[in-house]
Amino acid sequence: MEPMSLTIGIVAVLVLLLAVAVIALRTGLARQVFFEIYSRVAEVEVLGPNTVRIPPAESPYDRWVTRAKAEIPVFEGLVIEDVSSINLRPWPQMGDGVSGLYLRMADYQASDGRILEIPARGNTASQRQLVEQGIYFMGGPGHTIIQQDGAKPEHFEWQEGALFSIPLNVRHQHFNDSDNPVRLIAITSFPFMLNALNSERFINENSFAFTDRYDAAPDYHDRSERTADDWITTNLVADILRSETGKVDLRGRGNRVMHWAMAGNSMLSAHASEIPPRAHKKAHRHSNDSTFLLLSGEGYTLAWPGGRYHKKQRVDWKAGTLFVPPTYWYHQHFNAGSTPARYLSINMPDLLSNLGLRYSDQMNVDLGEVKEEWRKELEKRQHDGR
């Protein structure tokens, strides 16, 4: 080959490579490849052009989970398609005939969960822990007995859809008063407490009474005060699927929400959000653990680690789906059905704020490619007659 021809050929190849690079940059492909290579080499999770998250070294909670797997049924993951039908395994530590799953969700180091099934006319073991607990009851009727040391036992009844928070370090026991098994879902602050104290015995065997949180008064379960349009201070929500909500348009027109301040909690927070039919929430993310349980409706959620250039994971959901976005991942909920979609979220924003670790770096917008996918989803459902 003549030198001139060789030079022209090299220049042509370089121009072609440059054009490919420009296209890749414009489509975000090059950024995706860079993020993937960097995250693997540096062993970090890239959350954006200037944000990475370094995974914790083996924590006291990590070590506890490793030991616990030999003794109790453990689920690890991001999604449970249906908490009402997932197979459970015997969990004798929780009571005679009780089955369940301990939930180690995502990479969370502050909150965990458990699904328990109480047999017909059965009950859980009596226990207490130095942790906060938010409990959602699936089925019923039933009742729970709570007792502060030295005080009279208190009894309250619950039905399907009730939400209750066990007061910190108060002894409690759940009873199934029906002829069918009853499931409950509990989200707790056990990982945070274990990581902070590094002593399981202190958490399980502490006798301190938090009387400022629970005073054993007979009206404890009846107290309710609405402090804002979307905030209620209470200790028992009879049915969160039918409870009232307040209008909040910040993350989407027509969206509604209700927050409940329960049991004097300083770690766990609970709220219900409702998305109108054929509507969605804008993309957002949390610097704290956040667990979602779908109560009604059908749709999907998109989740991704960083900005516009990360691949988005899709989670399809229906009533009974439980899922969590990994810490600080963007996520966006879409109600693709013809009825309102409501979900329960138990998270820890106040705890993070009190520790100075609550970040506000929200997107609260609709990305172009996400809007296009949403448009196609609605057209497909309309074509299918759904």
Residue pairs with C-beta under 8 A, 6 or more apart in sequence:
1 9
21 30
23 29
24 30
24 33
25 31
28 308
28 309
31 309
32 309
32 310
32 311
35 46
35 306
35 309
35 310
38 44
38 46
39 45
39 46
39 52
42 52
43 55
44 52
44 53
44 54
44 55
45 52
45 53
45 55
45 305
45 326
46 52
46 305
46 306
46 310
47 53
47 305
47 306
47 328
47 329
48 306
48 307
49 306
49 307
51 306
51 328
51 361
53 327
53 328
55 107
56 62
56 109
59 109
59 195
60 194
60 195
60 198
61 109
61 190
61 191
61 194
61 195
64 194
64 200
65 74
65 104
68 74
68 102
71 93
72 91
72 93
72 102
73 88
73 89
73 90
73 91
73 99
73 100
73 101
73 102
74 101
74 102
74 104
75 101
75 102
75 103
75 104
76 104
76 105
77 105
77 106
78 105
78 106
78 315
78 323
78 324
78 325
78 326
79 315
79 321
79 322
79 323
80 86
80 103
80 115
80 321
80 322
80 323
81 320
81 321
82 318
82 320
82 321
83 115
83 138
83 183
83 185
83 293
83 320
83 321
83 322
84 138
84 183
84 320
85 320
86 101
86 115
88 99
88 100
88 101
88 115
88 117
89 99
89 100
89 101
90 98
90 99
91 98
91 99
91 100
91 101
91 102
91 116
92 98
93 125
94 100
94 116
94 124
94 125
95 118
95 122
95 123
95 124
95 125
96 122
97 118
97 119
97 122
98 116
98 117
98 118
98 119
98 122
98 124
98 125
99 116
99 117
100 114
100 115
100 116
100 117
101 114
101 115
102 112
102 113
102 114
103 112
103 113
103 114
103 115
103 322
104 112
105 111
105 112
105 113
105 289
105 291
105 324
106 289
106 324
106 325
106 326
106 327
107 326
107 327
108 191
108 289
108 324
108 327
109 191
109 192
109 195
109 289
110 189
110 191
110 192
110 195
110 267
110 288
110 289
110 348
110 351
111 187
111 188
111 189
111 190
111 191
111 192
111 268
111 289
111 291
111 346
111 347
111 348
112 187
112 188
112 190
112 191
113 185
113 186
113 187
113 188
113 291
113 322
114 185
114 186
114 188
115 183
115 184
115 185
116 124
116 174
116 183
116 184
116 186
117 181
117 182
117 183
118 124
118 142
118 174
118 175
118 176
118 181
118 182
118 183
118 184
119 176
119 181
120 176
120 178
120 179
120 180
120 181
121 176
121 177
121 178
121 179
122 175
122 176
123 173
123 174
123 175
123 176
124 173
124 174
125 173
126 171
126 172
126 173
127 171
127 172
127 173
128 169
128 170
128 171
128 172
129 169
129 188
129 190
129 203
129 204
130 168
130 169
130 193
130 202
130 203
130 204
130 206
130 208
131 168
131 188
131 189
131 190
131 193
131 203
132 165
132 166
132 168
132 188
132 189
132 263
132 265
132 266
132 267
132 268
133 165
133 166
133 186
133 187
133 188
133 189
133 268
134 163
134 164
134 165
134 186
134 187
134 188
134 262
134 268
134 270
134 346
135 163
135 164
135 165
135 166
135 184
135 185
135 186
136 161
136 162
136 163
136 184
136 185
136 186
136 240
136 293
136 344
137 158
137 159
137 160
137 161
137 162
137 163
137 164
137 182
137 184
138 160
138 161
138 182
138 183
138 184
138 185
139 160
139 176
139 178
139 180
139 181
139 182
139 183
140 158
140 159
140 160
140 162
140 176
140 177
140 178
140 182
141 157
141 158
141 159
141 177
141 178
142 157
142 158
142 159
142 174
142 175
142 176
142 177
142 178
142 182
143 155
143 156
143 157
143 158
143 174
143 175
143 177
144 155
144 156
144 158
144 164
144 172
144 173
144 174
144 175
145 153
145 154
145 155
145 172
145 173
145 175
146 153
146 154
146 156
146 166
146 167
146 170
146 171
146 172
146 214
147 153
147 154
147 170
147 171
147 172
147 216
148 167
148 170
148 171
148 209
148 211
148 214
148 216
149 171
149 207
149 209
150 209
151 216
152 216
154 216
154 218
154 220
154 221
156 164
156 221
156 236
158 164
158 236
158 238
159 238
159 239
160 239
161 238
161 239
161 240
161 241
161 242
161 295
162 236
162 237
162 238
162 239
162 240
163 236
163 237
163 240
163 260
163 262
163 270
163 344
164 235
164 236
164 237
164 262
165 235
165 262
165 263
165 265
165 268
165 270
166 172
166 263
167 210
167 213
167 214
167 263
167 264
168 210
168 213
168 214
168 263
168 264
168 265
169 206
169 208
169 209
169 210
170 210
170 214
174 184
176 182
185 293
185 322
187 268
187 291
187 346
188 268
189 267
189 268
189 348
189 351
190 203
192 267
192 348
192 351
193 203
194 200
194 203
197 203
210 264
212 264
213 263
213 264
214 220
214 263
214 264
220 235
221 235
221 236
222 236
223 233
223 234
223 235
224 232
224 233
224 234
225 232
225 233
225 234
226 232
227 233
227 261
228 246
229 246
229 247
230 245
230 246
230 247
230 248
230 257
230 258
230 259
231 246
231 258
231 259
231 260
231 261
232 258
232 259
232 260
232 261
233 260
233 261
233 262
234 260
234 261
234 262
235 262
235 263
237 243
237 260
240 272
240 295
240 342
240 344
241 295
241 296
241 342
243 258
243 272
244 258
245 256
245 257
245 258
245 272
245 273
245 274
246 256
246 257
246 258
247 254
247 255
247 256
248 255
248 256
248 257
249 255
250 364
251 281
251 282
251 284
251 364
252 275
252 279
252 280
252 281
252 282
253 279
254 275
254 276
254 279
255 273
255 274
255 275
255 276
255 279
255 281
256 273
256 274
257 271
257 272
257 273
257 274
258 271
258 272
259 269
259 270
259 271
260 270
260 271
261 269
262 270
266 350
266 351
266 354
267 348
267 350
267 351
268 346
268 347
268 348
268 351
269 346
269 347
269 348
269 349
269 350
270 344
270 345
270 346
271 344
271 345
272 295
272 342
272 343
272 344
272 345
273 281
273 333
273 342
273 343
273 345
274 340
274 341
274 342
275 281
275 297
275 299
275 333
275 334
275 335
275 340
275 341
275 342
276 335
276 340
277 335
277 337
277 338
277 339
277 340
277 341
278 335
278 336
278 337
278 338
278 378
279 335
280 299
280 332
280 333
280 334
280 335
280 366
280 374
281 332
281 333
281 334
282 332
282 363
282 364
282 365
282 366
283 302
283 330
283 331
283 332
283 363
283 364
283 365
283 366
283 367
283 370
284 330
284 331
284 332
284 362
284 363
284 364
285 325
285 328
285 329
285 330
285 331
285 361
285 362
285 363
286 325
286 327
286 328
286 347
286 349
287 327
287 328
287 352
287 357
287 358
287 359
288 327
288 347
288 348
288 349
288 351
288 352
288 358
289 324
289 327
289 347
289 348
290 324
290 325
290 345
290 346
290 347
290 348
291 322
291 324
291 345
291 346
291 347
292 301
292 322
292 323
292 324
292 343
292 344
292 345
293 320
293 321
293 322
293 343
293 344
293 345
294 317
294 318
294 319
294 320
294 321
294 322
294 341
294 342
294 343
295 319
295 342
295 343
295 344
296 319
296 339
296 340
296 341
296 342
297 318
297 319
297 335
297 337
297 339
297 340
297 341
297 342
298 317
298 318
298 319
298 335
298 336
298 337
298 341
299 316
299 317
299 333
299 334
299 335
299 336
299 337
299 341
300 314
300 315
300 316
300 317
300 334
300 336
300 377
301 314
301 315
301 317
301 323
301 325
301 331
301 332
301 333
301 334
302 312
302 313
302 314
302 315
302 331
302 332
302 334
302 370
302 373
303 312
303 313
303 315
303 325
303 326
303 329
303 330
303 331
303 332
304 310
304 311
304 312
304 313
304 329
304 330
304 331
305 326
305 328
305 329
305 330
306 330
307 330
308 367
312 370
315 321
315 323
317 323
325 331
328 359
330 363
332 370
333 341
333 343
334 374
334 377
335 341
336 377
336 378
336 381
337 386
338 386
349 358
352 358
366 374
